[in-house]
Amino acid sequence: MSITKEGKQKLIGQFQINGKDTGSSEVQVSILTERIRHLTEHFKTHKKDNHSRKGLLTMVSTRKKLLNYLRRTNYDKYLKIIQELELRK
């Protein structure tokens, strides 16, 4: 099972810029991060699930591109989202 509707709405509410924002870079990064964490747990028990592994790599690549865009355009928001999602130590 992937991310639930309630979990997704919670992430959108936490990272949205205004009331109607559902697709900004911050929101997309937070949703991708949650899905990546879920799949990482999935791979601890299903080591040979290569089809899902390809999807995971695609998500990681997409998140990396979004974070690079955010770092380039608004460095303060980039630092904030990195800290809130605990992506880099």
DSSP file (Angstrom, degrees, kcal/mol; ACC not computed):
  #  RESIDUE AA STRUCTURE BP1 BP2  ACC     N-H-->O    O-->H-N    N-H-->O    O-->H-N    TCO  KAPPA ALPHA  PHI   PSI    X-CA   Y-CA   Z-CA
    1    1 A M              0   0    0      0, 0.0     3,-0.1     0, 0.0     2,-0.0   0.000 360.0 360.0 360.0 132.4    0.0    0.0    0.0
    2    2 A S        -     0   0    0      1,-0.2     2,-0.1    37,-0.0    33,-0.0   0.067 360.0 -39.5 -85.2-159.5    1.3    3.4   -0.9
    3    3 A I        -     0   0    0     28,-0.1    -1,-0.2     1,-0.1     2,-0.1  -0.412  65.4-124.8 -68.6 139.4    0.6    6.7    0.8
    4    4 A T     >  -     0   0    0     -3,-0.1     4,-2.4    -2,-0.1     5,-0.2  -0.349  19.3-111.5 -81.9 164.8   -3.0    7.1    2.0
    5    5 A K  H  > S+     0   0    0      1,-0.2     4,-2.6     2,-0.2     5,-0.2   0.901 119.4  50.2 -61.3 -41.2   -5.2   10.0    1.0
    6    6 A E  H  > S+     0   0    0      1,-0.2     4,-2.1     2,-0.2    -1,-0.2   0.906 110.9  48.5 -65.6 -41.1   -5.1   11.3    4.6
    7    7 A G  H  > S+     0   0    0      2,-0.2     4,-2.0     1,-0.2    -1,-0.2   0.888 112.1  49.1 -65.0 -39.3   -1.3   11.1    4.7
    8    8 A K  H  X S+     0   0    0     -4,-2.4     4,-2.5     2,-0.2    -2,-0.2   0.913 110.9  49.5 -66.8 -43.2   -1.1   12.9    1.4
    9    9 A Q  H  X S+     0   0    0     -4,-2.6     4,-2.6     1,-0.2    -2,-0.2   0.871 109.3  53.3 -63.2 -36.8   -3.5   15.7    2.5
   10   10 A K  H  X S+     0   0    0     -4,-2.1     4,-1.7     2,-0.2    -1,-0.2   0.922 110.6  46.1 -63.7 -44.4   -1.4   16.1    5.7
   11   11 A L  H  X S+     0   0    0     -4,-2.0     4,-2.0     2,-0.2    -2,-0.2   0.906 112.4  50.5 -65.3 -41.5    1.8   16.6    3.7
   12   12 A I  H  X S+     0   0    0     -4,-2.5     4,-1.7     1,-0.2    -2,-0.2   0.929 110.9  49.4 -61.8 -44.4    0.1   19.0    1.3
   13   13 A G  H  < S+     0   0    0     -4,-2.6    -1,-0.2     1,-0.2    -2,-0.2   0.835 112.1  49.0 -62.9 -33.1   -1.2   21.0    4.3
   14   14 A Q  H  < S+     0   0    0     -4,-1.7    -1,-0.2    -5,-0.2    -2,-0.2   0.853 123.3  27.7 -76.2 -34.9    2.2   21.1    5.9
   15   15 A F  H  < S+     0   0    0     -4,-2.0    12,-0.2    -5,-0.1    -2,-0.2   0.429  87.9 118.6-112.0   0.5    4.2   22.2    2.8
   16   16 A Q     <  -     0   0    0     -4,-1.7     3,-0.1    -5,-0.2     6,-0.1  -0.341  53.3-147.4 -71.2 151.9    1.7   24.2    0.7
   17   17 A I  S    S-     0   0    0      1,-0.1     2,-0.2    -2,-0.0    -1,-0.1   0.883  78.9   0.0 -85.1 -43.9    2.4   27.8    0.0
   18   18 A N  S >  S-     0   0    0      0, 0.0     3,-1.2     0, 0.0    -1,-0.1  -0.758  91.1 -82.4-134.8-175.9   -1.2   29.0   -0.1
   19   19 A G  T 3  S+     0   0    0      1,-0.3    -3,-0.0    -2,-0.2    -6,-0.0   0.751 124.8  40.6 -64.5 -27.6   -4.6   27.4    0.3
   20   20 A K  T 3  S+     0   0    0      2,-0.0     2,-0.5    -4,-0.0    -1,-0.3   0.368  84.7 119.5-102.9   4.3   -4.9   26.0   -3.3
   21   21 A D    <   +     0   0    0     -3,-1.2    -6,-0.1     1,-0.2    -5,-0.1  -0.593  15.6 141.8 -78.8 118.8   -1.3   24.9   -3.7
   22   22 A T  S    S+     0   0    0     -2,-0.5    -1,-0.2    -6,-0.1    -9,-0.0   0.376  70.1  44.7-129.5  -2.1   -1.0   21.1   -4.4
   23   23 A G  S    S+     0   0    0      4,-0.1    -2,-0.1   -11,-0.0    -7,-0.0   0.228  71.3 128.5-133.6  17.3    1.8   20.9   -6.9
   24   24 A S  S  > S-     0   0    0      1,-0.1     4,-2.5     4,-0.0     5,-0.2  -0.238  72.7-103.9 -69.7 166.9    4.6   23.2   -5.8
   25   25 A S  H  > S+     0   0    0      1,-0.2     4,-2.5     2,-0.2     5,-0.2   0.877 120.8  54.0 -59.6 -39.4    8.1   21.8   -5.6
   26   26 A E  H  > S+     0   0    0      2,-0.2     4,-2.1     1,-0.2    -1,-0.2   0.918 110.3  46.0 -63.2 -43.3    8.0   21.6   -1.8
   27   27 A V  H  > S+     0   0    0    -12,-0.2     4,-2.3     2,-0.2     5,-0.2   0.921 113.0  49.8 -65.5 -44.1    4.8   19.6   -1.9
   28   28 A Q  H  X S+     0   0    0     -4,-2.5     4,-2.5     1,-0.2    -2,-0.2   0.903 110.7  49.7 -62.4 -41.6    6.1   17.3   -4.6
   29   29 A V  H  X S+     0   0    0     -4,-2.5     4,-2.3    -5,-0.2    -1,-0.2   0.904 110.8  49.9 -64.5 -40.9    9.3   16.6   -2.7
   30   30 A S  H  X S+     0   0    0     -4,-2.1     4,-1.9     2,-0.2    -2,-0.2   0.909 112.6  46.2 -66.1 -40.9    7.5   15.8    0.5
   31   31 A I  H  X S+     0   0    0     -4,-2.3     4,-2.2     2,-0.2    -2,-0.2   0.922 113.5  48.9 -67.6 -43.5    5.1   13.4   -1.2
   32   32 A L  H  X S+     0   0    0     -4,-2.5     4,-2.6     1,-0.2    -2,-0.2   0.894 109.1  53.6 -62.0 -39.5    8.0   11.7   -3.1
   33   33 A T  H  X S+     0   0    0     -4,-2.3     4,-2.4     2,-0.2    -1,-0.2   0.908 108.5  49.0 -62.4 -42.2   10.0   11.4    0.2
   34   34 A E  H  X S+     0   0    0     -4,-1.9     4,-2.0     2,-0.2    -1,-0.2   0.915 112.7  47.5 -63.9 -42.5    7.1    9.7    1.9
   35   35 A R  H  X S+     0   0    0     -4,-2.2     4,-2.4     2,-0.2    -2,-0.2   0.888 111.3  51.4 -65.7 -38.5    6.7    7.2   -1.0
   36   36 A I  H  X S+     0   0    0     -4,-2.6     4,-2.2     2,-0.2    -2,-0.2   0.909 109.4  49.9 -64.9 -42.3   10.5    6.6   -1.1
   37   37 A R  H  X S+     0   0    0     -4,-2.4     4,-1.7     2,-0.2    -1,-0.2   0.896 110.6  50.5 -63.3 -39.2   10.5    5.8    2.7
   38   38 A H  H  X S+     0   0    0     -4,-2.0     4,-1.8     1,-0.2    -2,-0.2   0.934 111.7  46.8 -64.2 -45.5    7.6    3.4    2.3
   39   39 A L  H  X S+     0   0    0     -4,-2.4     4,-2.1     1,-0.2    -2,-0.2   0.848 106.8  58.4 -66.8 -33.0    9.3    1.6   -0.6
   40   40 A T  H  X S+     0   0    0     -4,-2.2     4,-0.6     1,-0.2    -1,-0.2   0.907 107.9  46.4 -62.0 -41.1   12.6    1.4    1.4
   41   41 A E  H >X S+     0   0    0     -4,-1.7     3,-0.8     1,-0.2     4,-0.6   0.877 109.2  56.2 -66.0 -37.3   10.7   -0.5    4.1
   42   42 A H  H >X S+     0   0    0     -4,-1.8     4,-2.0     1,-0.2     3,-1.0   0.880 102.8  55.1 -60.9 -39.4    9.1   -2.7    1.5
   43   43 A F  H 3< S+     0   0    0     -4,-2.1    -1,-0.2     1,-0.2    -2,-0.2   0.649  92.2  71.5 -74.2 -13.8   12.5   -3.7    0.2
   44   44 A K  H << S+     0   0    0     -3,-0.8    -1,-0.2    -4,-0.6     3,-0.2   0.819 114.5  25.2 -68.8 -28.2   13.7   -4.9    3.6
   45   45 A T  H << S+     0   0    0     -3,-1.0     2,-0.6    -4,-0.6    -2,-0.2   0.707 125.4  48.9-104.9 -26.0   11.3   -7.9    3.3
   46   46 A H    ><  +     0   0    0     -4,-2.0     3,-1.2     1,-0.2    -1,-0.2  -0.711  62.0 165.0-116.4  78.9   11.0   -8.2   -0.5
   47   47 A K  T 3  S+     0   0    0     -2,-0.6    -1,-0.2     1,-0.2    -4,-0.1   0.749  71.9  50.8 -69.3 -25.3   14.6   -8.1   -1.7
   48   48 A K  T 3  S+     0   0    0      1,-0.1     2,-1.9     2,-0.0    -1,-0.2   0.214  70.4 118.9-101.2  15.5   14.0   -9.4   -5.2
   49   49 A D    <>  +     0   0    0     -3,-1.2     4,-1.3     1,-0.2    -1,-0.1  -0.564  30.6 163.4 -82.0  79.8   11.2   -7.0   -6.2
   50   50 A N  H  >  +     0   0    0     -2,-1.9     4,-1.7     1,-0.2    -1,-0.2   0.768  65.7  61.2 -75.5 -26.5   13.1   -5.5   -9.1
   51   51 A H  H  > S+     0   0    0      1,-0.2     4,-1.3     2,-0.2    -1,-0.2   0.925 108.9  42.5 -66.3 -43.0   10.0   -3.9  -10.8
   52   52 A S  H  > S+     0   0    0      1,-0.2     4,-2.3     2,-0.2    -1,-0.2   0.822 107.9  61.6 -71.0 -30.0    9.3   -1.8   -7.7
   53   53 A R  H  X S+     0   0    0     -4,-1.3     4,-2.4     1,-0.2    -1,-0.2   0.884 101.1  52.6 -63.5 -37.8   13.0   -1.0   -7.4
   54   54 A K  H  X S+     0   0    0     -4,-1.7     4,-1.9     1,-0.2    -1,-0.2   0.908 109.4  49.4 -63.7 -41.0   13.0    0.6  -10.9
   55   55 A G  H  X S+     0   0    0     -4,-1.3     4,-2.3     2,-0.2    -2,-0.2   0.885 109.1  53.0 -63.0 -38.8   10.1    2.8   -9.7
   56   56 A L  H  X S+     0   0    0     -4,-2.3     4,-2.5     1,-0.2    -2,-0.2   0.929 108.2  49.4 -62.4 -45.5   12.0    3.7   -6.6
   57   57 A L  H  X S+     0   0    0     -4,-2.4     4,-2.1     1,-0.2    -1,-0.2   0.871 109.9  51.9 -63.4 -36.1   15.0    4.8   -8.6
   58   58 A T  H  X S+     0   0    0     -4,-1.9     4,-2.4     2,-0.2    -1,-0.2   0.912 110.5  48.3 -64.6 -42.9   12.8    6.9  -10.8
   59   59 A M  H  X S+     0   0    0     -4,-2.3     4,-2.6     2,-0.2    -2,-0.2   0.903 110.5  50.7 -64.9 -41.0   11.3    8.6   -7.7
   60   60 A V  H  X S+     0   0    0     -4,-2.5     4,-2.2     1,-0.2    -1,-0.2   0.910 111.4  48.7 -63.1 -41.6   14.7    9.3   -6.3
   61   61 A S  H  X S+     0   0    0     -4,-2.1     4,-2.1     2,-0.2    -2,-0.2   0.911 111.7  48.7 -64.5 -43.1   15.8   10.8   -9.6
   62   62 A T  H  X S+     0   0    0     -4,-2.4     4,-2.3     1,-0.2    -2,-0.2   0.908 111.6  49.6 -63.7 -42.5   12.7   13.0   -9.8
   63   63 A R  H  X S+     0   0    0     -4,-2.6     4,-2.5     1,-0.2    -1,-0.2   0.899 109.3  52.5 -63.6 -39.7   13.2   14.2   -6.2
   64   64 A K  H  X S+     0   0    0     -4,-2.2     4,-2.3     1,-0.2    -1,-0.2   0.910 109.4  48.9 -62.3 -42.4   16.8   15.0   -6.9
   65   65 A K  H  X S+     0   0    0     -4,-2.1     4,-2.2     2,-0.2    -1,-0.2   0.905 111.9  48.9 -64.1 -41.8   15.8   17.1   -9.9
   66   66 A L  H  X S+     0   0    0     -4,-2.3     4,-2.5     2,-0.2    -2,-0.2   0.898 111.5  49.4 -65.0 -39.9   13.2   19.0   -7.9
   67   67 A L  H  X S+     0   0    0     -4,-2.5     4,-2.6     2,-0.2    -2,-0.2   0.887 109.8  51.1 -67.3 -37.9   15.6   19.6   -5.0
   68   68 A N  H  X S+     0   0    0     -4,-2.3     4,-2.0     2,-0.2    -2,-0.2   0.906 111.0  49.0 -63.5 -40.5   18.2   20.9   -7.5
   69   69 A Y  H  X S+     0   0    0     -4,-2.2     4,-2.3     2,-0.2     5,-0.3   0.926 112.4  47.9 -62.3 -45.0   15.6   23.2   -9.0
   70   70 A L  H  X S+     0   0    0     -4,-2.5     4,-2.7     1,-0.2     8,-0.4   0.889 110.7  51.0 -64.6 -39.8   14.6   24.4   -5.5
   71   71 A R  H  < S+     0   0    0     -4,-2.6    -1,-0.2     1,-0.2    -2,-0.2   0.883 113.0  47.0 -64.7 -37.6   18.2   25.0   -4.5
   72   72 A R  H  < S+     0   0    0     -4,-2.0    -2,-0.2    -5,-0.2     3,-0.2   0.879 122.9  31.3 -70.6 -39.4   18.8   27.0   -7.7
   73   73 A T  H  < S+     0   0    0     -4,-2.3     2,-0.3     1,-0.2    -2,-0.2   0.857 135.0  11.9 -93.2 -38.2   15.7   29.2   -7.4
   74   74 A N     X  -     0   0    0     -4,-2.7     4,-1.9    -5,-0.3    -1,-0.2  -0.745  58.8-179.4-146.3  91.1   15.1   29.6   -3.7
   75   75 A Y  H  > S+     0   0    0     -2,-0.3     4,-2.4     1,-0.2     5,-0.2   0.825  81.9  57.4 -65.9 -33.5   17.9   28.5   -1.4
   76   76 A D  H  > S+     0   0    0      2,-0.2     4,-2.1     1,-0.2    -1,-0.2   0.923 108.6  45.5 -64.5 -44.2   16.1   29.3    1.8
   77   77 A K  H  > S+     0   0    0      2,-0.2     4,-2.6     1,-0.2     5,-0.2   0.873 110.8  55.8 -64.9 -36.4   13.1   27.1    1.0
   78   78 A Y  H  X S+     0   0    0     -4,-1.9     4,-2.2    -8,-0.4    -2,-0.2   0.943 109.3  44.9 -60.0 -49.2   15.6   24.4    0.0
   79   79 A L  H  X S+     0   0    0     -4,-2.4     4,-2.0     1,-0.2    -1,-0.2   0.884 112.9  52.3 -62.8 -38.6   17.3   24.5    3.3
   80   80 A K  H  X S+     0   0    0     -4,-2.1     4,-2.6     2,-0.2    -2,-0.2   0.927 111.6  44.4 -64.2 -45.8   14.0   24.5    5.1
   81   81 A I  H  X S+     0   0    0     -4,-2.6     4,-2.2     2,-0.2    -1,-0.2   0.864 111.7  53.5 -70.6 -35.0   12.6   21.4    3.3
   82   82 A I  H  X>S+     0   0    0     -4,-2.2     5,-1.8    -5,-0.2     4,-0.6   0.914 113.4  44.1 -62.3 -42.5   15.9   19.5    3.7
   83   83 A Q  H  <5S+     0   0    0     -4,-2.0     3,-0.3    -5,-0.2    -2,-0.2   0.915 114.5  47.5 -69.7 -44.0   15.7   20.2    7.5
   84   84 A E  H  <5S+     0   0    0     -4,-2.6    -2,-0.2     1,-0.2    -1,-0.2   0.864 118.2  40.3 -68.2 -36.6   12.0   19.4    7.9
   85   85 A L  H  <5S-     0   0    0     -4,-2.2    -1,-0.2    -5,-0.2    -2,-0.2   0.509 103.1-132.3 -90.1  -4.4   12.2   16.1    5.9
   86   86 A E  T  <5 +     0   0    0     -4,-0.6    -3,-0.2    -3,-0.3    -4,-0.1   0.935  53.0 149.6  53.7  53.1   15.5   15.1    7.4
   87   87 A L      < +     0   0    0     -5,-1.8     2,-0.4     1,-0.2    -4,-0.1   0.862  60.9  33.0 -84.4 -37.9   17.0   14.3    4.0
   88   88 A R              0   0    0     -6,-0.5    -1,-0.2     1,-0.1    -2,-0.1  -0.952 360.0 360.0-122.5 141.5   20.6   15.2    4.7
   89   89 A K              0   0    0     -2,-0.4    -1,-0.1    -3,-0.1    -6,-0.0   0.437 360.0 360.0 -95.0 360.0   22.4   14.8    8.0
